[in-house]
Amino acid sequence: MRCSGCDRAFYCDDECRNKDWKIHKAVCKERKKKLIEPLEEEKEEEEKEEKEKEEKKEEKKEKDDVARIASAHAKEKKEEKEEKEEKEEKTKEEKKKEEEKKKWYLDACRFDQFEKQVLDKRRIRLEQLLRTKEDILKAFDQLQSKISTQSTENKKG
């Protein structure tokens, strides 16, 4: 028969176990502590690595987004230049009004697009953080439940 707490002490029967409990109790707690703490530290390290991975992924995504926006911006500039050359035949006054309207419209579109992208990124990050928080709370509750169960078993044992 083994100690249900540390699983290292052996007894011939319940009576021997009960007699030894006062002495074995302190040793048993230390052994359990040595078994649980490394597991918790390992889990924390894994969570930290996962978080760093996510952060690197997010950084790469942001850089890619910036590159796409820059490319789109360059394309827009090229199109604007071609339009400008075509409209040089028009009078200066008409040309000036049309260019002002287009510039305002493009700026507004870019601003709206940029604002939407920023809000989407923030929403996604918030959702990730909330999921991570929920996972941590679930794991914590499970660990507390396990410790409580073991504590109850030890009191019975």
C-alpha positions in Angstrom: 0.0 0.0 0.0 1.4 3.4 -1.1 0.9 6.9 0.2 -1.7 8.5 -2.1 -0.1 12.0 -1.7 3.5 11.4 -2.8 3.2 7.9 -4.1 6.6 7.0 -2.6 6.0 5.8 1.0 5.0 2.2 1.4 2.8 0.7 4.2 1.7 -2.8 5.1 -1.8 -1.7 6.0 -4.0 1.3 7.0 -3.0 1.1 10.6 0.7 1.5 9.8 0.0 4.3 7.5 -2.1 6.2 10.1 0.6 5.8 12.7 3.3 7.2 10.3 1.2 10.1 9.0 2.3 12.6 11.7 5.9 12.1 10.7 5.3 11.5 6.9 3.0 14.5 6.5 5.8 17.1 6.1 7.8 15.0 3.8 4.8 14.2 1.7 3.9 17.9 1.2 7.5 18.7 0.2 7.5 15.9 -2.4 4.2 17.0 -3.8 5.5 20.6 -4.0 8.6 19.4 -5.9 6.3 17.5 -8.4 3.8 20.3 -9.0 6.0 23.4 -9.2 8.2 22.1 -12.1 5.0 21.4 -14.1 3.6 24.9 -13.5 7.0 26.5 -14.5 7.0 24.4 -17.6 3.5 25.4 -18.5 4.3 29.1 -17.9 7.4 28.8 -20.2 5.3 27.2 -22.9 2.7 30.0 -22.6 5.4 32.6 -22.8 6.9 31.0 -25.9 3.4 30.8 -27.5 2.8 34.5 -26.7 6.2 35.4 -28.3 5.3 33.4 -31.4 1.9 35.2 -31.7 3.6 38.6 -31.3 6.1 37.8 -34.0 3.3 36.6 -36.2 1.4 39.8 -35.6 4.5 41.9 -36.3 5.0 40.1 -39.6 1.4 40.6 -40.5 1.6 44.3 -39.8 4.7 44.6 -41.9 3.0 42.8 -44.8 0.0 45.1 -44.4 2.2 48.2 -44.6 3.9 46.8 -47.7 0.5 46.1 -49.3 -0.7 49.6 -48.5 2.5 51.2 -49.9 2.2 49.2 -53.1 -1.5 50.2 -53.4 -0.5 53.8 -52.8 2.2 53.6 -55.5 -0.3 52.2 -57.9 -2.7 55.0 -57.1 0.0 57.6 -57.6 0.8 56.1 -61.0 -2.9 56.2 -62.0 -3.2 59.8 -60.9 -0.3 60.8 -63.0 -1.8 59.2 -66.1 -5.1 60.9 -65.5 -3.4 64.2 -65.1 -1.6 63.9 -68.4 -4.9 63.1 -70.2 -6.7 66.1 -68.6 -4.0 68.7 -69.5 -6.1 69.5 -72.6 -8.9 70.9 -70.4 -8.8 74.4 -69.1 -6.8 75.2 -66.1 -9.8 76.1 -64.0 -11.6 72.8 -64.7 -8.4 70.8 -64.2 -7.8 72.4 -60.9 -11.4 71.7 -59.6 -11.3 68.0 -60.8 -7.9 67.4 -59.2 -9.0 68.9 -55.9 -12.1 66.7 -55.9 -10.1 63.6 -56.7 -7.5 64.3 -54.0 -10.1 64.8 -51.4 -12.0 61.7 -52.4 -8.8 59.5 -52.4 -7.7 60.9 -49.1 -11.1 60.2 -47.6 -11.1 56.6 -49.0 -7.6 55.9 -47.8 -8.4 57.3 -44.3 -11.6 55.1 -44.2 -9.7 52.1 -45.3 -6.8 52.7 -42.9 -9.2 53.3 -40.0 -11.1 50.1 -40.8 -7.8 48.1 -40.9 -6.7 49.5 -37.6 -10.0 48.7 -36.0 -10.0 45.2 -37.4 -6.5 44.6 -36.0 -7.5 45.8 -32.6 -10.7 43.7 -32.6 -8.7 40.6 -33.6 -6.0 41.2 -30.9 -8.7 41.8 -28.3 -10.4 38.5 -29.2 -7.1 36.7 -29.0 -6.4 38.2 -25.6 -9.9 37.3 -24.3 -9.5 33.7 -25.6 -6.1 33.4 -23.9 -7.5 34.8 -20.6 -10.4 32.3 -20.8 -7.9 29.4 -21.4 -5.8 30.5 -18.4 -8.8 30.8 -16.1 -10.0 27.3 -17.2 -6.6 25.8 -16.5 -6.4 27.6 -13.2 -9.8 26.3 -12.2 -8.8 22.8 -13.2 -5.6 23.0 -11.2 -7.5 24.3 -8.1 -10.0 21.5 -8.4 -7.2 19.0 -8.7 -5.4 20.4 -5.6 -8.7 20.4 -3.7 -9.4 16.8 -4.7 -5.9 15.7 -3.6 -6.2 17.6 -0.4 -9.5 15.9 0.3 -8.0 12.5 -0.5 -5.1 13.2 1.8 -7.4 14.1 4.7 -9.3 10.9 4.1 -6.1 8.9 3.7 
